[in-house]
Amino acid sequence: MLKCKLVLLAGEARGGQVVNEVDSDDGMTLAALVPKPALSTKEKRKIMRNNVLQVLLKSTIMPFRWLKSSYRCFYCYEIFQESSDLKNHQHVHVGDEVKVQAMNNYWDSVVYVDISNMACKLCPEMVTDLYELIDHLIIQHGMVYNKDVGLCMVAFKLDNFNLYCLACGASFYTFGPLLHHTNKDHKGTSAILCDICGQHFKHVNLLRAHVKIVHENTGMLCPECGEKFETRAKLKTHQKNQHDVDKKYKCLVCSQTFQSHYKRSRHMATEHKNRQEIKCLHCPKTFVFRSMMMTHLRDTHLKVRNHICGVCGWKAFNSNRLKNHMYKHSGEKNFKCDVCDKAFTTKKIMRAHFARMHKTIQQPIITYEHTYVPQ
């Protein structure tokens, strides 16, 4: 008589498959793979959230977000230019509840995690990579982890000075090119990538919409939540009502407010001396963030320009700058003035037009504490 039972294939620590183990009367054992029913998108998201949450609760790996050339806190969306500042900040989010809430509100298919200081919270055993950590937590501590949706995480080792690919060892100056390399060459999240910024997408249609909205200026994307708006005015109204953008960049020392994180950081460095400005070794320019100084150094002084224009031979620092340069040859005018909708070939020309035609100096309003009342 044949007896059937479900087991996991031996050695499948990173994604086991369900099989039928068939025992016959003569002692022979036959294994046949049993196909699993396809999971819905909702089911996959639920499994992914629980998988990542279990690892976050039981280890020291640090989740983070990356949006528009900036690191973001996984829990409060605060913006950081340097990975060290991000790491120092995330220590303020303590307790399991904040992690549970963050994962319940997470909608992407994978989570970026920093494994620079990775360790198991439950025991002192050393682990060297993310796969080994998950295997350790499952085998040694009985962690519940459903492998039907894959790893759910993309691992990096964040560093201010030395970023390298964990798969092939390629080195990068900043995180953006590393992320693009990971997604494109190692299929970190998706094979469908934006060639300009490296963001990944599930479908080609989503990529096309992203390019039109973000890179061709045919729409406005809220940097806080990603919602799309047809005009800048609608975007600003949304930011003011939903994200309190006017008060988001308030100086931590005085009452001044700023339109961007960078302007606030520059103000605090120059006025309150809360951090040391980084000076270029080759010219008098100073910078608040090291990443900006490195970009300036490579572009201005080291002349590291490997992207060459096929029309005139002009060399660009990166593919995005070369793309903007090509507008001069193609005649495309993708940079519109927010005031008069006049279009220009480059952002620099558009800004010069705005400063010349629309920027006005507001006269200060003089107020008096006591109004004169004739006797």
C-alpha positions in Angstrom: 0.0 0.0 0.0 1.2 3.5 -0.8 1.3 6.1 2.0 1.6 9.9 1.2 2.7 12.8 3.4 3.9 16.4 2.8 7.4 17.3 3.7 10.0 20.0 2.8 12.8 19.2 0.5 16.0 18.8 2.4 18.6 21.6 1.9 16.0 24.1 0.9 16.8 26.6 3.7 16.1 29.6 1.4 12.9 28.7 -0.3 11.7 25.1 0.3 9.3 23.4 -2.0 6.4 21.1 -1.0 6.6 17.5 -2.2 4.8 14.3 -1.9 6.9 11.6 -0.3 5.5 8.3 -1.4 6.4 5.1 0.6 5.8 1.8 -1.2 5.6 -1.7 0.3 9.0 -2.6 -0.9 10.7 0.3 0.9 11.2 2.4 -2.2 10.6 6.2 -1.7 9.5 8.4 -4.6 9.3 12.2 -4.4 7.1 14.2 -6.7 6.8 18.0 -6.7 3.4 19.3 -5.9 2.6 22.6 -7.7 1.4 25.3 -5.3 -1.6 27.5 -6.1 -0.7 31.0 -7.3 -0.8 33.7 -4.7 -2.8 36.8 -5.2 -1.1 40.2 -4.9 -2.8 40.8 -1.6 -1.6 37.5 -0.2 2.0 38.2 -1.4 2.0 41.6 0.3 0.7 40.1 3.5 3.4 37.4 3.5 6.1 39.9 2.6 5.1 42.3 5.4 5.2 39.5 8.0 8.5 38.1 6.8 10.3 41.4 6.9 8.7 42.3 10.3 9.9 39.0 11.9 13.5 39.7 10.8 13.3 43.3 12.0 12.1 42.3 15.4 14.7 39.6 15.8 17.8 41.2 14.4 19.7 44.6 14.1 19.3 45.1 10.4 18.2 48.7 9.5 15.5 49.3 6.9 15.6 52.5 5.0 14.0 54.2 2.0 15.5 55.9 -1.0 13.7 58.6 -3.0 14.9 61.3 -5.4 18.6 61.0 -4.5 18.1 61.1 -0.7 18.0 58.5 2.1 14.8 58.5 4.1 13.9 57.2 7.5 11.9 54.0 7.2 9.6 55.1 10.0 9.1 58.9 9.8 10.3 59.8 6.2 12.9 62.3 7.5 15.4 63.1 4.7 19.2 62.6 5.0 22.0 63.1 2.6 24.5 61.0 4.5 24.0 57.4 5.6 25.7 58.1 9.0 23.1 60.7 9.8 20.3 58.3 8.8 21.8 55.6 11.1 22.1 58.0 14.0 18.5 59.2 13.5 16.8 55.8 13.4 18.0 55.0 16.9 15.2 57.3 18.1 12.6 54.8 16.9 12.6 52.2 19.6 10.1 49.4 20.4 8.3 46.8 18.4 5.1 48.9 17.8 6.8 51.4 15.4 8.1 48.5 13.3 4.7 46.8 13.2 3.0 50.0 12.2 5.6 50.8 9.5 5.2 47.4 7.9 1.4 47.5 8.0 1.7 50.7 5.9 4.3 49.4 3.5 3.2 48.8 -0.1 6.3 48.1 -2.1 7.4 44.6 -3.0 10.8 44.7 -1.2 12.5 46.5 1.6 16.0 48.0 1.4 18.0 47.1 4.4 21.4 48.1 5.8 23.4 45.1 7.1 26.6 47.0 8.2 26.0 46.1 11.8 23.9 43.0 11.4 23.5 40.6 14.3 20.9 38.3 15.9 19.2 39.8 18.9 18.4 36.5 20.4 21.9 35.0 20.7 25.5 36.0 20.2 26.1 33.8 17.2 27.8 35.7 14.3 26.2 35.9 10.8 27.8 37.2 7.7 25.0 37.9 5.2 21.3 38.3 5.1 20.6 34.8 3.8 22.6 33.3 6.7 20.7 35.5 9.2 17.3 34.3 8.0 18.4 30.6 8.0 19.8 31.1 11.5 16.6 32.6 12.8 14.5 29.9 11.3 16.6 26.9 12.4 17.9 28.1 15.7 15.0 30.3 17.0 12.0 28.9 15.1 11.1 32.1 13.3 8.0 31.8 11.1 9.1 32.8 7.6 7.1 32.0 4.4 9.5 31.6 1.5 6.8 31.5 -1.2 7.5 35.2 -2.0 11.3 35.1 -2.0 13.7 37.1 0.1 11.6 40.3 0.3 14.7 42.4 1.1 17.6 43.9 -0.8 20.8 44.2 1.4 23.4 47.0 1.3 26.2 48.1 3.5 25.8 51.8 3.8 28.9 54.0 4.2 29.7 57.6 3.7 33.0 56.9 2.0 32.9 53.5 0.4 29.9 51.9 -1.2 30.2 48.6 -3.0 28.0 46.0 -4.5 27.6 42.9 -2.2 27.1 40.7 -5.2 30.1 41.5 -7.4 32.2 44.0 -5.4 31.8 47.0 -7.8 32.4 50.3 -6.0 30.5 53.5 -6.2 30.7 57.0 -4.8 27.0 57.5 -4.0 24.1 55.2 -3.3 22.0 56.1 -6.4 24.4 54.5 -9.0 24.8 51.5 -6.7 21.0 51.0 -6.5 20.7 51.3 -10.3 23.6 48.8 -10.8 22.0 46.3 -8.3 18.6 46.4 -10.0 19.9 46.3 -13.5 22.8 43.9 -13.3 21.7 41.7 -10.5 17.9 42.1 -10.7 17.6 43.3 -7.2 13.9 44.1 -7.5 12.8 44.3 -11.1 14.3 44.1 -14.6 12.1 47.0 -15.6 14.2 50.1 -14.7 14.3 53.8 -15.3 17.5 54.5 -17.1 17.7 58.0 -15.7 17.2 57.4 -11.9 17.3 53.6 -11.5 13.8 53.2 -9.9 12.3 49.8 -10.5 8.7 49.0 -11.7 6.5 46.0 -12.0 5.1 46.8 -15.4 6.3 48.7 -18.5 3.3 51.0 -18.3 4.3 52.2 -14.8 7.8 53.0 -16.1 6.4 55.0 -19.0 4.1 57.0 -16.6 7.1 57.6 -14.3 9.3 59.0 -17.1 6.5 61.3 -18.3 5.8 62.6 -14.8 9.2 62.8 -13.3 11.7 63.3 -16.2 9.6 64.9 -18.9 7.8 67.4 -16.7 4.3 66.4 -17.8 3.1 66.0 -14.3 3.9 66.7 -10.7 4.7 64.0 -8.1 4.5 64.6 -4.4 7.9 63.7 -2.9 6.2 62.8 0.4 3.6 60.2 -0.7 4.1 59.8 -4.5 0.6 61.1 -5.4 0.4 62.7 -8.9 -0.9 66.1 -9.7 -1.4 67.9 -13.0 -0.1 71.3 -11.9 2.4 72.6 -9.4 -0.3 74.7 -7.8 -2.3 71.6 -7.0 0.8 69.8 -5.7 1.6 72.8 -3.4 -2.0 72.8 -2.1 -1.8 69.1 -1.4 1.6 69.4 0.4 0.3 72.2 2.6 -2.9 70.4 3.6 -1.7 66.9 3.9 2.0 67.2 4.8 2.2 70.6 6.5 5.1 71.3 4.1 5.4 75.0 5.3 6.4 73.9 8.7 8.4 70.7 7.8 11.7 72.4 7.4 11.8 74.5 10.6 15.2 75.4 12.1 15.9 73.4 15.2 17.4 76.4 17.0 15.4 79.5 15.8 12.0 80.1 14.4 13.0 80.3 10.7 11.4 77.9 8.2 12.8 76.8 4.9 11.5 75.3 1.6 13.9 72.4 1.6 15.9 70.2 3.9 19.2 71.4 2.3 18.4 75.1 2.8 17.7 74.4 6.5 20.9 72.4 6.9 22.9 75.2 5.2 21.3 77.8 7.5 22.0 75.8 10.7 25.6 75.2 9.6 26.3 78.9 8.8 24.2 80.6 11.4 24.2 78.2 14.4 27.4 76.3 13.7 25.7 73.0 14.6 27.9 71.1 12.1 31.2 71.7 10.3 31.0 72.8 6.7 33.0 70.7 4.2 35.4 72.7 2.2 36.6 71.7 -1.3 40.4 71.0 -1.3 40.8 72.8 -4.7 38.6 75.9 -4.4 36.9 78.1 -1.8 33.5 76.5 -2.1 32.0 74.9 1.0 29.2 72.3 1.3 26.9 71.0 4.0 26.9 67.4 2.8 29.9 65.4 1.8 28.0 63.8 -1.1 27.6 67.2 -2.7 31.2 68.1 -2.2 32.2 64.8 -3.9 30.0 65.5 -6.8 31.5 68.9 -7.2 35.0 67.5 -6.9 34.6 64.8 -9.5 32.7 67.1 -11.9 34.7 70.3 -11.5 38.2 69.4 -10.6 38.8 65.7 -11.4 37.0 65.9 -14.7 35.6 62.4 -14.4 33.4 62.6 -17.4 32.8 59.2 -19.1 29.6 60.0 -20.9 30.3 61.5 -24.3 27.9 63.3 -26.6 27.9 61.6 -30.0 27.1 64.9 -31.8 29.7 67.4 -30.4 32.0 65.3 -28.2 31.0 67.1 -25.0 31.7 64.9 -22.0 29.2 64.6 -19.1 29.7 63.4 -15.5 26.6 61.1 -15.7 23.9 59.9 -18.1 21.4 62.3 -16.7 23.5 65.3 -17.5 24.3 64.0 -20.9 20.5 63.5 -21.5 19.9 67.2 -20.6 22.8 68.2 -22.9 21.2 66.4 -25.8 18.2 68.7 -25.7 20.5 71.4 -27.1 20.9 69.3 -30.3 17.4 67.9 -30.5 15.6 71.2 -29.8 13.3 69.6 -27.2 12.1 72.1 -24.6 11.0 70.1 -21.6 11.7 72.7 -18.9 8.6 74.9 -18.4 8.4 78.1 -16.4 5.9 77.8 -13.6 4.6 81.3 -14.1 4.2 81.8 -17.9 4.5 78.1 -19.2 7.2 79.2 -21.6 9.5 76.2 -22.3 13.3 76.0 -22.5 15.9 73.4 -23.5 17.7 73.4 -20.1 16.8 74.0 -16.5 19.6 76.5 -16.3 18.1 78.7 -19.0 14.6 78.3 -17.5 15.9 79.5 -14.1 17.7 82.5 -15.7 14.4 83.4 -17.4 12.5 83.2 -14.2 15.0 85.3 -12.3 14.9 88.0 -15.1 11.2 88.1 -15.9 9.3 87.0 -12.8 11.4 87.3 -9.6 10.4 90.5 -7.8 11.8 92.0 -4.6 9.1 92.2 -1.9 9.1 95.4 0.0 9.1 94.9 3.8 5.9 95.8 5.6 6.4 98.3 8.4 4.1 97.9 11.4 3.6 100.1 14.4 2.9 98.9 17.9 0.9 102.0 18.8 -1.5 103.7 16.4 -1.6 107.5 16.7 -5.0 108.8 17.7 -5.5 112.6 17.5 -6.7 114.3 20.6 
